[in-house]
């Protein structure tokens, strides 16, 4: 008998084929995530769960899924999962690091450049029939080359963004939520404290995990420290930024621009105050959304799922200690 798994959204075919070849899979085919009650009902007799970042996987759900042996998240971030609870229950959790690094870094850079050079505003002007002539003062933006980029969070994606920045002749500053000299030496970088980075950077790009320490890491106090010309880019997790403080900072001219792939909440309601401002770009959490990368992520999630069902260590475990429990 094949192990039973619940898959909370349809994934690229290659991954679905892999899952079906090893598992008896029930798949939620809706475009929106399964409602909470559906998720709770469906985990009851499942051996494994393949989840997305939109699914809240907490103690209540794990209590319902008494047979769960593995939770495989199709994302590098796993702040939607209570990993501690999973570990307590001996449930292995997997994620999809590495394969989305460059795609996400490309997108962070795309947002940075679109904000600096006001690409989205320009497009709106043209579409609205407001483009009358070439003008020496029209839609003036900021230079990327030669500017200083502050990268908050020095993981794979932060470093990949730094590589792109070097190609543009930018000066790069790094900051960690928890600074660590040994980690810096291993990475061959020097970090500065967050306040220094905020004060000196023309662009600030966020690449840190969402944890209790990093929630609202960027709020009113931090906007006060930034240059009035600063451009904030967020491709990490929405709650790292206090959205209402960002709105106030933009509205009052404390900073110049923001380009966000992630927001709090997601989706951002169409009547959210941030969307009344011209100096904000909001993308719908698509930084990893290339055909190749989403396929690789789904395959990796399928592999993590299958390994966990076999009682093996998944290729990318978040809590390897869960399997070592008696
Ligand atoms: C992740 O994987 O955590 C991204 O936010 C979505 O690709």
py3Dmol code that shows the C-alpha trace and the ligand (Angstrom):
import py3Dmol

protein = """\
ATOM      1  CA  UNK A   1       0.000   0.000   0.000  1.00  0.00           C
ATOM      2  CA  UNK A   2       1.305   3.444  -0.930  1.00  0.00           C
ATOM      3  CA  UNK A   3       1.656   6.040   1.846  1.00  0.00           C
ATOM      4  CA  UNK A   4      -1.113   8.629   1.910  1.00  0.00           C
ATOM      5  CA  UNK A   5      -0.276  12.289   1.416  1.00  0.00           C
ATOM      6  CA  UNK A   6      -2.153  15.547   1.116  1.00  0.00           C
ATOM      7  CA  UNK A   7      -0.818  18.106  -1.363  1.00  0.00           C
ATOM      8  CA  UNK A   8      -2.201  21.576  -0.771  1.00  0.00           C
ATOM      9  CA  UNK A   9      -1.929  22.864  -4.369  1.00  0.00           C
ATOM     10  CA  UNK A  10      -1.320  21.571  -7.834  1.00  0.00           C
ATOM     11  CA  UNK A  11       2.436  21.675  -8.569  1.00  0.00           C
ATOM     12  CA  UNK A  12       4.350  21.423 -11.873  1.00  0.00           C
ATOM     13  CA  UNK A  13       3.693  18.102 -13.635  1.00  0.00           C
ATOM     14  CA  UNK A  14       7.194  16.657 -13.091  1.00  0.00           C
ATOM     15  CA  UNK A  15       6.710  16.947  -9.334  1.00  0.00           C
ATOM     16  CA  UNK A  16       3.127  15.661  -9.389  1.00  0.00           C
ATOM     17  CA  UNK A  17       4.266  12.601 -11.386  1.00  0.00           C
ATOM     18  CA  UNK A  18       6.970  11.891  -8.833  1.00  0.00           C
ATOM     19  CA  UNK A  19       4.536  12.213  -5.946  1.00  0.00           C
ATOM     20  CA  UNK A  20       1.913  10.004  -7.614  1.00  0.00           C
ATOM     21  CA  UNK A  21       4.497   7.320  -8.425  1.00  0.00           C
ATOM     22  CA  UNK A  22       5.286   6.797  -4.742  1.00  0.00           C
ATOM     23  CA  UNK A  23       2.214   8.031  -2.878  1.00  0.00           C
ATOM     24  CA  UNK A  24      -1.512   7.790  -2.743  1.00  0.00           C
ATOM     25  CA  UNK A  25      -1.937  11.546  -3.090  1.00  0.00           C
ATOM     26  CA  UNK A  26      -4.976  13.687  -2.498  1.00  0.00           C
ATOM     27  CA  UNK A  27      -4.465  17.067  -4.135  1.00  0.00           C
ATOM     28  CA  UNK A  28      -6.248  20.340  -3.434  1.00  0.00           C
ATOM     29  CA  UNK A  29      -6.766  21.723  -6.938  1.00  0.00           C
ATOM     30  CA  UNK A  30      -8.134  25.155  -6.026  1.00  0.00           C
ATOM     31  CA  UNK A  31      -6.360  28.322  -7.074  1.00  0.00           C
ATOM     32  CA  UNK A  32      -6.642  29.628  -3.510  1.00  0.00           C
ATOM     33  CA  UNK A  33      -5.217  27.690  -0.538  1.00  0.00           C
ATOM     34  CA  UNK A  34      -7.457  25.055   1.034  1.00  0.00           C
ATOM     35  CA  UNK A  35      -9.629  26.630   3.748  1.00  0.00           C
ATOM     36  CA  UNK A  36      -8.490  25.846   7.271  1.00  0.00           C
ATOM     37  CA  UNK A  37     -11.304  23.349   7.943  1.00  0.00           C
ATOM     38  CA  UNK A  38     -10.517  21.475   4.723  1.00  0.00           C
ATOM     39  CA  UNK A  39      -6.847  21.291   5.637  1.00  0.00           C
ATOM     40  CA  UNK A  40      -7.674  20.048   9.146  1.00  0.00           C
ATOM     41  CA  UNK A  41     -10.092  17.411   7.842  1.00  0.00           C
ATOM     42  CA  UNK A  42      -7.694  16.163   5.231  1.00  0.00           C
ATOM     43  CA  UNK A  43      -4.613  15.612   7.360  1.00  0.00           C
ATOM     44  CA  UNK A  44      -6.381  13.192   9.701  1.00  0.00           C
ATOM     45  CA  UNK A  45      -5.262   9.972   8.042  1.00  0.00           C
ATOM     46  CA  UNK A  46      -2.259  11.246   6.076  1.00  0.00           C
ATOM     47  CA  UNK A  47       1.319  10.018   6.408  1.00  0.00           C
ATOM     48  CA  UNK A  48       2.705  13.109   4.744  1.00  0.00           C
ATOM     49  CA  UNK A  49       1.804  16.670   3.867  1.00  0.00           C
ATOM     50  CA  UNK A  50       3.153  18.790   1.043  1.00  0.00           C
ATOM     51  CA  UNK A  51       2.407  22.376   2.026  1.00  0.00           C
ATOM     52  CA  UNK A  52       2.951  25.882   0.684  1.00  0.00           C
ATOM     53  CA  UNK A  53       3.855  29.059   2.543  1.00  0.00           C
ATOM     54  CA  UNK A  54       0.170  30.006   2.520  1.00  0.00           C
ATOM     55  CA  UNK A  55      -0.763  27.038   4.736  1.00  0.00           C
ATOM     56  CA  UNK A  56      -0.566  27.470   8.495  1.00  0.00           C
ATOM     57  CA  UNK A  57       0.904  24.284   9.903  1.00  0.00           C
ATOM     58  CA  UNK A  58       0.589  24.501  13.682  1.00  0.00           C
ATOM     59  CA  UNK A  59       0.068  22.295  16.738  1.00  0.00           C
ATOM     60  CA  UNK A  60      -3.690  22.051  16.126  1.00  0.00           C
ATOM     61  CA  UNK A  61      -3.083  20.674  12.652  1.00  0.00           C
ATOM     62  CA  UNK A  62      -0.447  18.240  13.859  1.00  0.00           C
ATOM     63  CA  UNK A  63      -2.834  17.046  16.583  1.00  0.00           C
ATOM     64  CA  UNK A  64      -5.300  16.212  13.820  1.00  0.00           C
ATOM     65  CA  UNK A  65      -2.642  14.541  11.704  1.00  0.00           C
ATOM     66  CA  UNK A  66      -1.610  11.896  14.208  1.00  0.00           C
ATOM     67  CA  UNK A  67      -0.024   9.757  11.472  1.00  0.00           C
ATOM     68  CA  UNK A  68       2.041  12.542   9.910  1.00  0.00           C
ATOM     69  CA  UNK A  69       5.684  11.610   9.472  1.00  0.00           C
ATOM     70  CA  UNK A  70       6.796  14.375   7.136  1.00  0.00           C
ATOM     71  CA  UNK A  71       5.809  17.933   6.232  1.00  0.00           C
ATOM     72  CA  UNK A  72       7.455  19.136   3.060  1.00  0.00           C
ATOM     73  CA  UNK A  73       7.136  22.863   2.434  1.00  0.00           C
ATOM     74  CA  UNK A  74       7.477  23.983  -1.169  1.00  0.00           C
ATOM     75  CA  UNK A  75       9.405  27.136  -0.214  1.00  0.00           C
ATOM     76  CA  UNK A  76      12.732  28.040   1.300  1.00  0.00           C
ATOM     77  CA  UNK A  77      10.965  29.990   4.067  1.00  0.00           C
ATOM     78  CA  UNK A  78       9.137  27.929   6.674  1.00  0.00           C
ATOM     79  CA  UNK A  79       7.733  30.552   9.037  1.00  0.00           C
ATOM     80  CA  UNK A  80       4.272  29.116   8.258  1.00  0.00           C
ATOM     81  CA  UNK A  81       5.243  25.939  10.134  1.00  0.00           C
ATOM     82  CA  UNK A  82       5.641  25.469  13.859  1.00  0.00           C
ATOM     83  CA  UNK A  83       8.874  23.510  13.526  1.00  0.00           C
ATOM     84  CA  UNK A  84       9.301  23.067  17.269  1.00  0.00           C
ATOM     85  CA  UNK A  85       5.935  21.313  17.473  1.00  0.00           C
ATOM     86  CA  UNK A  86       6.868  19.124  14.521  1.00  0.00           C
ATOM     87  CA  UNK A  87      10.163  18.157  16.145  1.00  0.00           C
ATOM     88  CA  UNK A  88       8.430  17.299  19.416  1.00  0.00           C
ATOM     89  CA  UNK A  89       6.239  14.867  17.496  1.00  0.00           C
ATOM     90  CA  UNK A  90       9.108  13.377  15.472  1.00  0.00           C
ATOM     91  CA  UNK A  91       7.764  14.885  12.238  1.00  0.00           C
ATOM     92  CA  UNK A  92      10.526  15.796   9.817  1.00  0.00           C
ATOM     93  CA  UNK A  93      10.108  19.120   7.987  1.00  0.00           C
ATOM     94  CA  UNK A  94      11.690  19.848   4.609  1.00  0.00           C
ATOM     95  CA  UNK A  95      12.175  23.050   2.598  1.00  0.00           C
ATOM     96  CA  UNK A  96      13.628  24.066  -0.785  1.00  0.00           C
ATOM     97  CA  UNK A  97      16.810  26.099  -0.301  1.00  0.00           C
ATOM     98  CA  UNK A  98      19.373  26.888  -2.969  1.00  0.00           C
ATOM     99  CA  UNK A  99      17.358  26.368  -6.146  1.00  0.00           C
ATOM    100  CA  UNK A 100      15.615  29.719  -5.892  1.00  0.00           C
ATOM    101  CA  UNK A 101      18.599  31.806  -4.802  1.00  0.00           C
ATOM    102  CA  UNK A 102      19.543  33.358  -8.137  1.00  0.00           C
ATOM    103  CA  UNK A 103      15.982  33.734  -9.373  1.00  0.00           C
ATOM    104  CA  UNK A 104      15.031  35.582  -6.199  1.00  0.00           C
ATOM    105  CA  UNK A 105      18.179  37.722  -6.314  1.00  0.00           C
ATOM    106  CA  UNK A 106      17.412  38.614  -9.947  1.00  0.00           C
ATOM    107  CA  UNK A 107      13.981  39.769  -8.895  1.00  0.00           C
ATOM    108  CA  UNK A 108      15.255  41.785  -5.933  1.00  0.00           C
ATOM    109  CA  UNK A 109      17.534  43.550  -8.375  1.00  0.00           C
ATOM    110  CA  UNK A 110      14.677  44.028 -10.842  1.00  0.00           C
ATOM    111  CA  UNK A 111      12.648  45.733  -8.096  1.00  0.00           C
ATOM    112  CA  UNK A 112      15.636  47.840  -7.044  1.00  0.00           C
ATOM    113  CA  UNK A 113      16.179  49.070 -10.590  1.00  0.00           C
ATOM    114  CA  UNK A 114      12.488  49.558 -11.327  1.00  0.00           C
ATOM    115  CA  UNK A 115      12.190  51.747  -8.224  1.00  0.00           C
ATOM    116  CA  UNK A 116      15.417  53.653  -8.870  1.00  0.00           C
ATOM    117  CA  UNK A 117      14.466  54.460 -12.445  1.00  0.00           C
ATOM    118  CA  UNK A 118      10.705  54.756 -11.879  1.00  0.00           C
ATOM    119  CA  UNK A 119       9.874  52.181 -14.532  1.00  0.00           C
ATOM    120  CA  UNK A 120       6.377  51.385 -13.247  1.00  0.00           C
ATOM    121  CA  UNK A 121       5.458  55.053 -12.941  1.00  0.00           C
ATOM    122  CA  UNK A 122       6.702  55.625 -16.483  1.00  0.00           C
ATOM    123  CA  UNK A 123       4.553  52.810 -17.803  1.00  0.00           C
ATOM    124  CA  UNK A 124       1.492  54.256 -16.038  1.00  0.00           C
ATOM    125  CA  UNK A 125       2.132  57.694 -17.565  1.00  0.00           C
ATOM    126  CA  UNK A 126       2.294  56.227 -21.068  1.00  0.00           C
ATOM    127  CA  UNK A 127      -0.804  54.061 -20.628  1.00  0.00           C
ATOM    128  CA  UNK A 128      -2.763  57.022 -19.257  1.00  0.00           C
ATOM    129  CA  UNK A 129      -1.975  59.021 -22.421  1.00  0.00           C
ATOM    130  CA  UNK A 130       0.005  61.550 -20.340  1.00  0.00           C
ATOM    131  CA  UNK A 131       3.294  61.263 -22.267  1.00  0.00           C
ATOM    132  CA  UNK A 132       3.412  64.554 -24.158  1.00  0.00           C
ATOM    133  CA  UNK A 133       7.096  64.956 -25.043  1.00  0.00           C
ATOM    134  CA  UNK A 134      10.670  64.142 -24.054  1.00  0.00           C
ATOM    135  CA  UNK A 135      11.266  66.349 -21.050  1.00  0.00           C
ATOM    136  CA  UNK A 136      14.492  67.242 -19.269  1.00  0.00           C
ATOM    137  CA  UNK A 137      12.812  67.011 -15.865  1.00  0.00           C
ATOM    138  CA  UNK A 138      10.395  64.155 -16.412  1.00  0.00           C
ATOM    139  CA  UNK A 139      10.516  61.107 -14.123  1.00  0.00           C
ATOM    140  CA  UNK A 140      14.022  61.692 -12.873  1.00  0.00           C
ATOM    141  CA  UNK A 141      15.220  58.787 -10.791  1.00  0.00           C
ATOM    142  CA  UNK A 142      18.360  57.708  -8.997  1.00  0.00           C
ATOM    143  CA  UNK A 143      21.524  56.125 -10.299  1.00  0.00           C
ATOM    144  CA  UNK A 144      22.185  52.548  -9.316  1.00  0.00           C
ATOM    145  CA  UNK A 145      25.828  52.476 -10.384  1.00  0.00           C
ATOM    146  CA  UNK A 146      28.126  53.922  -7.767  1.00  0.00           C
ATOM    147  CA  UNK A 147      25.403  53.891  -5.090  1.00  0.00           C
ATOM    148  CA  UNK A 148      25.599  52.122  -1.727  1.00  0.00           C
ATOM    149  CA  UNK A 149      23.463  49.033  -1.208  1.00  0.00           C
ATOM    150  CA  UNK A 150      22.743  47.830   2.309  1.00  0.00           C
ATOM    151  CA  UNK A 151      21.893  44.142   2.502  1.00  0.00           C
ATOM    152  CA  UNK A 152      20.111  43.043   5.671  1.00  0.00           C
ATOM    153  CA  UNK A 153      20.461  39.290   6.169  1.00  0.00           C
ATOM    154  CA  UNK A 154      23.502  37.559   4.824  1.00  0.00           C
ATOM    155  CA  UNK A 155      22.180  34.228   3.638  1.00  0.00           C
ATOM    156  CA  UNK A 156      22.405  32.770   0.160  1.00  0.00           C
ATOM    157  CA  UNK A 157      20.036  35.283  -1.410  1.00  0.00           C
ATOM    158  CA  UNK A 158      21.610  38.322   0.244  1.00  0.00           C
ATOM    159  CA  UNK A 159      25.021  37.241  -1.027  1.00  0.00           C
ATOM    160  CA  UNK A 160      23.629  36.638  -4.532  1.00  0.00           C
ATOM    161  CA  UNK A 161      22.192  40.164  -4.556  1.00  0.00           C
ATOM    162  CA  UNK A 162      25.601  41.488  -3.460  1.00  0.00           C
ATOM    163  CA  UNK A 163      27.197  39.730  -6.444  1.00  0.00           C
ATOM    164  CA  UNK A 164      24.821  41.525  -8.807  1.00  0.00           C
ATOM    165  CA  UNK A 165      25.464  44.839  -7.040  1.00  0.00           C
ATOM    166  CA  UNK A 166      29.219  44.476  -7.543  1.00  0.00           C
ATOM    167  CA  UNK A 167      28.595  44.149 -11.282  1.00  0.00           C
ATOM    168  CA  UNK A 168      26.840  47.511 -11.145  1.00  0.00           C
ATOM    169  CA  UNK A 169      29.754  49.122  -9.355  1.00  0.00           C
ATOM    170  CA  UNK A 170      27.819  49.532  -6.111  1.00  0.00           C
ATOM    171  CA  UNK A 171      29.357  49.657  -2.674  1.00  0.00           C
ATOM    172  CA  UNK A 172      27.808  46.924  -0.531  1.00  0.00           C
ATOM    173  CA  UNK A 173      27.209  46.985   3.229  1.00  0.00           C
ATOM    174  CA  UNK A 174      25.952  43.935   5.099  1.00  0.00           C
ATOM    175  CA  UNK A 175      24.100  43.550   8.353  1.00  0.00           C
ATOM    176  CA  UNK A 176      22.781  40.474  10.212  1.00  0.00           C
ATOM    177  CA  UNK A 177      19.939  40.374  12.676  1.00  0.00           C
ATOM    178  CA  UNK A 178      22.382  38.533  14.944  1.00  0.00           C
ATOM    179  CA  UNK A 179      25.907  39.649  14.084  1.00  0.00           C
ATOM    180  CA  UNK A 180      28.477  36.918  14.310  1.00  0.00           C
ATOM    181  CA  UNK A 181      32.182  37.518  13.673  1.00  0.00           C
ATOM    182  CA  UNK A 182      32.934  33.869  12.945  1.00  0.00           C
ATOM    183  CA  UNK A 183      30.156  33.645  10.339  1.00  0.00           C
ATOM    184  CA  UNK A 184      31.418  36.883   8.770  1.00  0.00           C
ATOM    185  CA  UNK A 185      34.959  35.503   8.528  1.00  0.00           C
ATOM    186  CA  UNK A 186      33.701  32.310   6.936  1.00  0.00           C
ATOM    187  CA  UNK A 187      31.737  34.309   4.349  1.00  0.00           C
ATOM    188  CA  UNK A 188      34.643  36.692   3.809  1.00  0.00           C
ATOM    189  CA  UNK A 189      32.522  39.761   4.527  1.00  0.00           C
ATOM    190  CA  UNK A 190      32.440  42.493   7.084  1.00  0.00           C
ATOM    191  CA  UNK A 191      29.128  43.454   8.613  1.00  0.00           C
ATOM    192  CA  UNK A 192      28.079  46.741  10.124  1.00  0.00           C
ATOM    193  CA  UNK A 193      25.359  47.306  12.700  1.00  0.00           C
ATOM    194  CA  UNK A 194      21.890  47.929  11.327  1.00  0.00           C
ATOM    195  CA  UNK A 195      21.842  51.638  12.245  1.00  0.00           C
ATOM    196  CA  UNK A 196      25.069  52.273  10.318  1.00  0.00           C
ATOM    197  CA  UNK A 197      23.711  50.417   7.308  1.00  0.00           C
ATOM    198  CA  UNK A 198      20.443  52.367   7.406  1.00  0.00           C
ATOM    199  CA  UNK A 199      22.236  55.705   7.657  1.00  0.00           C
ATOM    200  CA  UNK A 200      24.735  55.049   4.865  1.00  0.00           C
ATOM    201  CA  UNK A 201      22.748  53.138   2.244  1.00  0.00           C
ATOM    202  CA  UNK A 202      21.061  54.542  -0.849  1.00  0.00           C
ATOM    203  CA  UNK A 203      19.264  51.211  -1.337  1.00  0.00           C
ATOM    204  CA  UNK A 204      18.314  48.776   1.421  1.00  0.00           C
ATOM    205  CA  UNK A 205      17.411  45.224   0.462  1.00  0.00           C
ATOM    206  CA  UNK A 206      15.957  42.811   3.025  1.00  0.00           C
ATOM    207  CA  UNK A 207      16.935  39.129   2.986  1.00  0.00           C
ATOM    208  CA  UNK A 208      16.396  37.904   6.499  1.00  0.00           C
ATOM    209  CA  UNK A 209      14.184  35.077   7.792  1.00  0.00           C
ATOM    210  CA  UNK A 210      11.005  35.931   9.610  1.00  0.00           C
ATOM    211  CA  UNK A 211      11.512  35.132  13.292  1.00  0.00           C
ATOM    212  CA  UNK A 212      10.178  36.764  16.467  1.00  0.00           C
ATOM    213  CA  UNK A 213      13.401  38.876  16.477  1.00  0.00           C
ATOM    214  CA  UNK A 214      13.044  40.076  12.891  1.00  0.00           C
ATOM    215  CA  UNK A 215       9.297  40.892  12.971  1.00  0.00           C
ATOM    216  CA  UNK A 216       8.969  44.639  12.272  1.00  0.00           C
ATOM    217  CA  UNK A 217      12.750  44.940  12.187  1.00  0.00           C
ATOM    218  CA  UNK A 218      12.147  47.934   9.935  1.00  0.00           C
ATOM    219  CA  UNK A 219       9.734  50.323  11.615  1.00  0.00           C
ATOM    220  CA  UNK A 220       9.347  54.023  12.419  1.00  0.00           C
ATOM    221  CA  UNK A 221      12.684  54.291  14.275  1.00  0.00           C
ATOM    222  CA  UNK A 222      14.559  52.663  11.421  1.00  0.00           C
ATOM    223  CA  UNK A 223      12.926  54.902   8.781  1.00  0.00           C
ATOM    224  CA  UNK A 224      14.065  57.907  10.835  1.00  0.00           C
ATOM    225  CA  UNK A 225      17.643  56.738  10.383  1.00  0.00           C
ATOM    226  CA  UNK A 226      17.504  56.313   6.609  1.00  0.00           C
ATOM    227  CA  UNK A 227      18.472  58.878   3.994  1.00  0.00           C
ATOM    228  CA  UNK A 228      15.556  60.867   2.594  1.00  0.00           C
ATOM    229  CA  UNK A 229      16.528  59.480  -0.799  1.00  0.00           C
ATOM    230  CA  UNK A 230      16.611  55.852   0.397  1.00  0.00           C
ATOM    231  CA  UNK A 231      14.886  53.100  -1.547  1.00  0.00           C
ATOM    232  CA  UNK A 232      13.706  50.035   0.387  1.00  0.00           C
ATOM    233  CA  UNK A 233      13.398  46.648  -1.339  1.00  0.00           C
ATOM    234  CA  UNK A 234      11.767  43.675   0.384  1.00  0.00           C
ATOM    235  CA  UNK A 235      11.773  40.187  -1.113  1.00  0.00           C
ATOM    236  CA  UNK A 236      12.005  38.327   2.225  1.00  0.00           C
ATOM    237  CA  UNK A 237       8.802  38.270   4.281  1.00  0.00           C
ATOM    238  CA  UNK A 238       6.223  41.031   4.635  1.00  0.00           C
ATOM    239  CA  UNK A 239       6.167  41.259   8.441  1.00  0.00           C
ATOM    240  CA  UNK A 240       9.870  42.201   8.528  1.00  0.00           C
ATOM    241  CA  UNK A 241       8.592  45.698   7.678  1.00  0.00           C
ATOM    242  CA  UNK A 242       5.985  47.599   9.655  1.00  0.00           C
ATOM    243  CA  UNK A 243       3.733  48.515   6.732  1.00  0.00           C
ATOM    244  CA  UNK A 244       1.999  51.444   8.371  1.00  0.00           C
ATOM    245  CA  UNK A 245       5.349  52.915   9.439  1.00  0.00           C
ATOM    246  CA  UNK A 246       6.486  52.486   5.827  1.00  0.00           C
ATOM    247  CA  UNK A 247       3.368  54.276   4.615  1.00  0.00           C
ATOM    248  CA  UNK A 248       4.081  57.192   6.974  1.00  0.00           C
ATOM    249  CA  UNK A 249       7.762  57.300   5.993  1.00  0.00           C
ATOM    250  CA  UNK A 250       6.888  57.509   2.298  1.00  0.00           C
ATOM    251  CA  UNK A 251       4.015  59.929   2.762  1.00  0.00           C
ATOM    252  CA  UNK A 252       6.099  62.310   4.859  1.00  0.00           C
ATOM    253  CA  UNK A 253       9.149  62.062   2.569  1.00  0.00           C
ATOM    254  CA  UNK A 254      11.377  60.349   5.151  1.00  0.00           C
ATOM    255  CA  UNK A 255      12.411  57.909   2.450  1.00  0.00           C
ATOM    256  CA  UNK A 256      11.999  58.064  -1.303  1.00  0.00           C
ATOM    257  CA  UNK A 257      10.633  54.762  -2.521  1.00  0.00           C
ATOM    258  CA  UNK A 258       9.760  51.173  -1.665  1.00  0.00           C
ATOM    259  CA  UNK A 259       9.599  48.108  -3.865  1.00  0.00           C
ATOM    260  CA  UNK A 260       7.967  45.127  -2.203  1.00  0.00           C
ATOM    261  CA  UNK A 261       7.474  41.545  -3.307  1.00  0.00           C
ATOM    262  CA  UNK A 262       6.110  40.624   0.105  1.00  0.00           C
ATOM    263  CA  UNK A 263       3.647  42.411   2.329  1.00  0.00           C
ATOM    264  CA  UNK A 264       1.713  42.077   5.549  1.00  0.00           C
ATOM    265  CA  UNK A 265      -0.903  40.826   4.992  1.00  0.00           C
ATOM    266  CA  UNK A 266      -0.715  38.830   1.795  1.00  0.00           C
ATOM    267  CA  UNK A 267      -2.469  39.493  -0.427  1.00  0.00           C
ATOM    268  CA  UNK A 268      -2.352  43.224   0.242  1.00  0.00           C
ATOM    269  CA  UNK A 269      -5.946  44.508  -0.027  1.00  0.00           C
ATOM    270  CA  UNK A 270      -6.456  46.734  -3.080  1.00  0.00           C
ATOM    271  CA  UNK A 271      -7.615  49.566  -0.787  1.00  0.00           C
ATOM    272  CA  UNK A 272      -4.505  49.435   1.429  1.00  0.00           C
ATOM    273  CA  UNK A 273      -3.045  52.940   2.066  1.00  0.00           C
ATOM    274  CA  UNK A 274       0.323  51.891   0.568  1.00  0.00           C
ATOM    275  CA  UNK A 275      -1.375  51.445  -2.787  1.00  0.00           C
ATOM    276  CA  UNK A 276      -2.470  55.081  -2.834  1.00  0.00           C
ATOM    277  CA  UNK A 277       1.177  56.153  -3.178  1.00  0.00           C
ATOM    278  CA  UNK A 278       3.064  56.512  -6.465  1.00  0.00           C
ATOM    279  CA  UNK A 279       6.432  55.840  -4.880  1.00  0.00           C
ATOM    280  CA  UNK A 280       5.672  52.201  -4.082  1.00  0.00           C
ATOM    281  CA  UNK A 281       5.881  49.132  -6.279  1.00  0.00           C
ATOM    282  CA  UNK A 282       4.099  46.032  -5.000  1.00  0.00           C
ATOM    283  CA  UNK A 283       4.536  42.648  -6.672  1.00  0.00           C
ATOM    284  CA  UNK A 284       2.450  39.620  -5.646  1.00  0.00           C
ATOM    285  CA  UNK A 285       5.203  37.503  -3.993  1.00  0.00           C
ATOM    286  CA  UNK A 286       6.703  36.312  -7.279  1.00  0.00           C
ATOM    287  CA  UNK A 287      10.463  36.613  -6.695  1.00  0.00           C
ATOM    288  CA  UNK A 288      11.021  32.879  -7.219  1.00  0.00           C
ATOM    289  CA  UNK A 289       8.435  32.628  -9.989  1.00  0.00           C
ATOM    290  CA  UNK A 290      10.390  31.485 -13.026  1.00  0.00           C
ATOM    291  CA  UNK A 291       9.270  28.324 -14.822  1.00  0.00           C
ATOM    292  CA  UNK A 292      12.577  26.567 -14.175  1.00  0.00           C
ATOM    293  CA  UNK A 293      12.856  27.535 -10.521  1.00  0.00           C
ATOM    294  CA  UNK A 294       9.284  26.732  -9.543  1.00  0.00           C
ATOM    295  CA  UNK A 295       9.738  23.314 -11.180  1.00  0.00           C
ATOM    296  CA  UNK A 296      12.970  22.715  -9.255  1.00  0.00           C
ATOM    297  CA  UNK A 297      11.333  23.795  -5.987  1.00  0.00           C
ATOM    298  CA  UNK A 298       8.405  21.440  -6.522  1.00  0.00           C
ATOM    299  CA  UNK A 299      10.704  18.523  -7.396  1.00  0.00           C
ATOM    300  CA  UNK A 300      12.789  19.202  -4.320  1.00  0.00           C
ATOM    301  CA  UNK A 301       9.646  19.313  -2.183  1.00  0.00           C
ATOM    302  CA  UNK A 302       8.531  15.989  -3.703  1.00  0.00           C
ATOM    303  CA  UNK A 303      11.928  14.458  -2.932  1.00  0.00           C
ATOM    304  CA  UNK A 304      11.830  15.691   0.664  1.00  0.00           C
ATOM    305  CA  UNK A 305       8.320  14.266   1.024  1.00  0.00           C
ATOM    306  CA  UNK A 306       9.214  10.841  -0.340  1.00  0.00           C
ATOM    307  CA  UNK A 307      12.407  10.544   1.701  1.00  0.00           C
ATOM    308  CA  UNK A 308      10.474  11.433   4.857  1.00  0.00           C
ATOM    309  CA  UNK A 309       7.837   8.828   4.079  1.00  0.00           C
ATOM    310  CA  UNK A 310      10.560   6.216   3.677  1.00  0.00           C
ATOM    311  CA  UNK A 311      11.880   7.159   7.118  1.00  0.00           C
ATOM    312  CA  UNK A 312      15.033   8.572   5.514  1.00  0.00           C
ATOM    313  CA  UNK A 313      16.616  11.959   6.097  1.00  0.00           C
ATOM    314  CA  UNK A 314      15.205  14.280   3.369  1.00  0.00           C
ATOM    315  CA  UNK A 315      17.771  16.002   1.136  1.00  0.00           C
ATOM    316  CA  UNK A 316      16.812  19.330   2.751  1.00  0.00           C
ATOM    317  CA  UNK A 317      15.632  18.889   6.319  1.00  0.00           C
ATOM    318  CA  UNK A 318      14.779  21.882   8.494  1.00  0.00           C
ATOM    319  CA  UNK A 319      14.786  19.851  11.730  1.00  0.00           C
ATOM    320  CA  UNK A 320      17.079  16.826  11.261  1.00  0.00           C
ATOM    321  CA  UNK A 321      16.871  16.239  15.008  1.00  0.00           C
ATOM    322  CA  UNK A 322      13.232  15.115  14.569  1.00  0.00           C
ATOM    323  CA  UNK A 323      14.367  11.845  12.990  1.00  0.00           C
ATOM    324  CA  UNK A 324      16.804  11.151  15.745  1.00  0.00           C
ATOM    325  CA  UNK A 325      14.035  11.101  18.351  1.00  0.00           C
ATOM    326  CA  UNK A 326      13.411   7.644  19.905  1.00  0.00           C
TER     327      UNK A 326
END
"""
ligand_1 = """\
7
LIG
C 10.125 31.059 -0.373
O 10.442 30.031 -0.984
O 10.188 31.150 0.839
C 9.664 32.221 -1.184
O 9.144 33.240 -0.442
C 8.680 31.793 -2.250
O 9.417 31.214 -3.226
"""
view = py3Dmol.view(width=600, height=400)
view.addModel(protein, "pdb")
view.setStyle({"model": 0}, {"cartoon": {"style": "trace"}})
view.addModel(ligand_1, "xyz")
view.setStyle({"model": 1}, {"stick": {}})
view.zoomTo()
view.show()
